[in-house]
Amino acid sequence: MLSVEIIFMASIVALVGFFDVNSPPNPGVAVMLLSIFSVAAVEVIAVVAFYIYLKHTGTDLDVRKLSRMRW
């Protein structure tokens, strides 16, 4: 999950930098970047809360057990 977030944030920074260079001065770019950062932070908080919920309910989170087909 962390690698997806890093790729997402790098693409956002590159996109905002591209629009900042290729457009006249506009404070909207900074507002867009701040809003995207806040959405990404809420996404991370939701994933962490879901992980904590699964741990407290006793759900096994071992990825190696997902390889077996269960009907």
Sequence and secondary structure as in RCSB ss.txt:
>XXXX:A:sequence
MLSVEIIFMASIVALVGFFDVNSPPNPGVAVMLLSIFSVAAVEVIAVVAFYIYLKHTGTDLDVRKLSRMRW
>XXXX:A:secstr
 HHHHHHHHHHHHHHHHHHHHTS   THHHHHHHHHHHHHHHHHHHHHHHHHHHHHTT    GGGGGS   
